[in-house]
Amino acid sequence: IWPDVQFFLVDRYRRLSKMAAVLGQPQTEVDEWSAKADRLADGIRKHMWDDKIGTFWCVSDKMAFKPVPSPIEFHGMVADVPTREQAQRLLIRLKDPAKYSPNEKHPYGLPSAPFDSPYFVVKDSWSGTIWPVQTYYTVRGLVNYGYQDEAAALSTNLYGMMARDYLKTGSIWEQYDPISGQDL
């Protein structure tokens, strides 16, 4: 079970609650969508949060952690799933240059697998390249939790890299190399 899918379901349930209210649906329907979002968010925090590491993991059908690190661990902030303490712990991981933060060897951040992971391999795949959509959701989450400076730094790094590559290629790409900043 992937946490990002669950995070996005929480977000959709909350949006459906707001839509039901705007459309004048009965309060029971508004409350039903809201309660569904809250129950799922509670379940995510209970079953997918690893307090020892400070992140959300995928879980097996037996609810055992499947520790495959990727930026999806930050996407719960879009739906306000992490507690404030959990968001602070996630921020520590995000700002760690051994994991996701730009560093001397990897000047562009938020790879699809942490720099220190055995899964980090820069090629046309989900194992180390930068996917702008992952950064987009991470930035949205950071803004939701009031981490404006961190969101601005991540945005500046990503979109500066993309702009430089666009000037060379004339295109926006699906994925980029965290070492060179070039499209793949």
N, C-alpha and C positions, 0 to 999 in steps of 0.2 A: 504494500500500500504506500503510494508516494505522497509525501506531505504537501507538495505544491498543489496537487489536485484537490486535496482536502481543504487547504487554505482558500483556494478559489471558490469552492462550494460554500464555505462560510461567507465569503464576500458576496456571492450571488444571493444567498438566503437573506442577507441583510439588505441588499438592494431590492429584493422582492418585497420585503416588509415595508420599505419606504415607498415603493411603487404602489402597493396595496393601499397605503394610507393616502397618498396623493390622489388615487383614483376613487377614493371614498368607499373602499371595500369595508365590510364589517370589521370592527376592532378585533374580533376573534381571529380573523385571517391575518391581520397585521401582527398580532401577538404570536400566532402559530409560526410564521416565518422567522420572527425574531427568536423565539424559543428554539427552533430547529438550529439556527446559527449558533446560539449559545451552547446548546448540547454538543454540537460537533466541535466547537472551539475547546470546550472543556475536555472532550475525549482526546483531541490532539495533544493538548497540554499534558494530559495524564499518560497517554500511551506512546507518544512519539518524541517527547522531550527527554533528552539524556542529560541529566543534571551534572553528571561527572564531567562530560566533555563541554557542555553548554551549547547544545544545538538540537535541532529536530532531525530525526532520521526516518528513513523508510522503515516499515515494519513488515514482517512476514505475516502469513495468514494465522500464525500462532502468536502474533503480537510480539515477536522477538525483534530486536533492533537489527537492521541491515545497514551497517554504517558505510554508506557510499556518499562521501562528501561532495557537495556541489552548491552553487549559489541558491538553489531552491530552498535551502535552509533559511534564507532571509525573506522569502516571499510571504511568510505569514504576517509580517508587519503591514502588508497591504490591507489585510482583513482584520487587523487589530487582534490577532490570536495570541501572540506572546504577552506575558505579563511585562510590566516595566523592568523588572529584574532580569527576565529572560531576554528582553530586547537589549539590555546593557551587555549581557554575556555574548549575544550574537554580534554586537558591535565590536567587541574585543576580537572575535574571530575575523570579522570583516577587515579590521584595521591591522591585522597581523601580516607583515610582509612575507612571512614564511608560508602564508596561506593564500590570501586574496589581494592584499594591498600592493600597489606598484612598488617596485624596489629596483635596485641597481641592475640586476640581471633581467628582470621582467618589468620594464617601465610602464606597461599598460596593465591595468588591473581587472579584477573580477573574471578570472578564467573559469571555464566550466568544470574544472577539477582543481583543487588547491595546488599551488606550486609544490608543496611538500608531499603530495599524494602519489602513490605508485600509479594512479590512473592518469596523472598529468603527462600527456603526450600531445605535442602540438602537431596536429594533422587535421584533415577535414573530418571532424567528428565532435562528439560531446566529451572528449577527454583532455581538455586543456585549452581549447580555443576560446576566444571571447565572443559571446553571442549578445548583441546589443539588447535583445528582449530581456535577458536575465538581468542586465544592469538596469534597464527601465523599471522592472518590478522592484528591484532592490532600492532604487532611488525613491520610488513612490512610497515604499515602506518606511524608509528613513525619514522622509518628510512627515508622514503620519505620526511618527514618534518624536518629532521635534528635533531631529538630528540634521538641521539645515546645513551646517558647515560640512558635515560628512557627505551629505547628498550633493552639495555643490562641487566638492572635490572629485567625487566619483563621476559626476556628469561632465565636468571640465576635462577630466582625463579621457573618458570615453569619446565624447563628441569632438574633442580636439584631434584625437587619433583618427576618427572617422573623417573629419574635414580634411586633414592632410592627405589621407588616402583618396578621398573624392577628387581633390585637385589633381592627383596623378592619374586616376583611372576614369573619372567622370561618372562613377557609380557608387551607390551605397551597397554594401555586401552583407550577407547573412552572418558571416563569422570572420574574425580577425586573429592574427598572430600576436600573442601577448609580449613577444620579444621585439619584433620589428614594427608592429602596428599596421602591417599590410594585410590586405584582404587575402583570403584563402580561396 
